[in-house]
Amino acid sequence: MPGWSKVPQVTVWFWVVKVLTTGMGETASDYLARTLGPIVAGGLGLAGLAALLFLQFRTVRYGAWTYWSAIVMVSVFGTMAADVVHVVAGVPYAVSVVGFAVALAALLMTWYASEGTLSIHSIRTRRRECFYWATVLATFALGTAVGDLTAGTLHLGYFTSGLLFTALIAVPALARRFLGLNAVAAFWWAYVLTRPLGASFADWMGVPAHRGGLGWGTGPVSLALLVPIIILVNHLAVSDRRHAPRQQATATTD
């Protein structure tokens, strides 16, 4: 008997909140690393991620606040992981992009071989939930490295990178509509691109002018992005409570 779904429905609001959390995760990670130091910030990020994933795994069904709080911490820690590989270990972004892409591909292949599907609508068992969150973390690390590669290594800058990823994220939707791309493949393709999209624009707003940004500061930008995230997640939570009886009936008949 399948249980409750542990992840949200994919709607326009899902993508809006996802992009906002990626931007906030990027600037919050940079702010914490600069303010507290990379070791302390990394430890806090890991602890926060572990705590929220623990809460997420303890829930019996999707809850907007628990899920999106976990996504925010994945965003923060995913940024830290990608930055550590480059800044501390000295691995070029081009190499880390390939490494994270291989890791993501391996996760997706293992997930499919084990479960026969990669659809997020089937996240109703503990094993699938483990695959899901491992994949989400890999997409954040990959997306962070890709965004830094285009902005820094390829010298496109943050704003131009943001425009590039805005165009690229439309490709899976168009391929789905006009070329018959599989819905699951289109979802994960777009999901990876949300990370460099949100992070590029957030960096552009936060970094100093001499680095090609607006110089608003990573702390203020993080707080500015947090406000609409809270508003939208609250909206989703209220909406979920209104539709709970219908969702329960659907889960019972699945």
ABEGO torsion letter per residue (X at the ends): XBBBBABBBBBAAAAAAAAAAAAAAAAAAAAAAAAAEAAAAAAAAAAAAAAAAAAAAABABBBAAAAAAAAAAAAAAAAAAAAAAAAAAGBBAAAAAAAAAAAAAAAAAAAAAAAGBABAAABABAAAAAAAAAAAAAAAAAAAAAAAAAAAAAGAEAAAAAAAAAAAAAAAAAAAAAAGBBAAAAAAAAAAAAAAAAAAAAAAAABBAAAGBAGAEAAAAAAAAAAAAAAAAAAAAAAAAAAAAAAAAAAAAX
